[in-house]
């Protein structure tokens, strides 16, 4: 009977060491993997390009021949029904 107790005690000791190693590994993963502050390079916005407008295009004779659209007049009649939820 003494042999079986020693084997159980030995197995239990190994499992305790394995458990301690797993807990330590999980601690390291959380400490250095998840909760570590990530260092990002400073962000710099690119300078916008200088915009140059060529107004000479508007002097094109083709554009001068174009006519404007007619003005669309608003709808004057009554729109919809008084109570839209009533059946017809």
C-alpha positions as CSV (number, residue, x, y, z in Angstrom):
1,X,0.0,0.0,0.0
2,X,2.9,2.4,0.6
3,X,3.9,2.1,-3.0
4,X,0.5,3.3,-4.3
5,X,0.5,6.3,-2.0
6,X,4.0,7.3,-3.2
7,X,2.9,7.0,-6.8
8,X,-0.2,9.1,-6.3
9,X,1.9,11.7,-4.4
10,X,4.5,11.7,-7.2
11,X,1.8,12.2,-9.9
12,X,0.1,14.9,-7.9
13,X,3.5,16.7,-7.6
14,X,3.9,16.6,-11.4
15,X,0.4,17.9,-12.0
16,X,1.1,20.8,-9.6
17,X,4.2,21.7,-11.5
18,X,2.4,21.5,-14.8
19,X,-0.4,23.7,-13.4
20,X,2.1,26.3,-12.1
21,X,3.8,26.3,-15.5
22,X,0.5,26.8,-17.3
23,X,-0.6,29.6,-15.0
24,X,2.8,31.3,-15.5
25,X,2.5,31.0,-19.3
26,X,-1.0,32.4,-19.2
27,X,0.3,35.3,-17.1
28,X,3.1,36.0,-19.5
29,X,0.7,36.0,-22.5
30,X,-1.7,38.4,-20.8
31,X,1.2,40.6,-19.5
32,X,3.2,40.9,-22.6
33,X,0.7,40.0,-25.3
34,X,-2.6,41.5,-24.6
35,X,-2.1,44.3,-22.1
36,X,1.1,45.7,-23.5
37,X,0.8,49.2,-24.9
38,X,1.3,49.2,-28.7
39,X,3.7,51.8,-29.9
40,X,2.5,53.4,-33.1
41,X,4.5,55.8,-35.2
42,X,3.3,59.4,-35.1
43,X,0.8,60.2,-37.8
44,X,1.5,62.9,-40.2
45,X,-1.1,64.1,-42.7
46,X,0.2,64.5,-46.3
47,X,0.2,68.1,-47.5
48,X,-2.8,68.7,-49.8
49,X,-1.8,69.6,-53.4
50,X,-2.2,73.1,-54.6
51,X,-5.3,73.5,-56.6
52,X,-5.1,75.6,-59.7
53,X,-8.3,76.5,-61.6
54,X,-8.1,77.1,-65.3
55,X,-10.8,79.7,-66.1
56,X,-9.8,79.8,-69.8
57,X,-11.9,76.7,-70.3
58,X,-15.1,78.7,-69.6
59,X,-14.3,81.0,-72.5
60,X,-14.8,78.2,-74.9
61,X,-17.4,79.2,-77.7
62,X,-19.1,75.8,-77.4
63,X,-20.0,76.5,-73.8
64,X,-21.3,80.0,-74.6
65,X,-23.9,78.4,-77.0
66,X,-25.5,76.4,-74.3
67,X,-28.9,77.4,-73.1
68,X,-30.2,77.2,-69.5
69,X,-33.0,74.8,-68.6
70,X,-36.6,76.1,-68.0
71,X,-37.5,76.8,-64.4
72,X,-39.6,74.0,-63.0
73,X,-42.7,75.4,-61.3
74,X,-43.8,73.8,-58.0
75,X,-46.9,71.6,-57.9
76,X,-50.0,73.7,-56.9
77,X,-52.7,71.0,-56.4
78,X,-53.6,69.3,-53.2
79,X,-51.1,66.5,-52.4
80,X,-52.3,63.2,-50.8
81,X,-55.4,62.6,-48.8
82,X,-56.5,64.0,-45.5
83,X,-56.2,60.7,-43.7
84,X,-54.0,58.3,-45.6
85,X,-54.9,55.4,-43.4
86,X,-58.6,55.2,-44.4
87,X,-59.4,52.6,-47.0
88,X,-60.6,53.7,-50.4
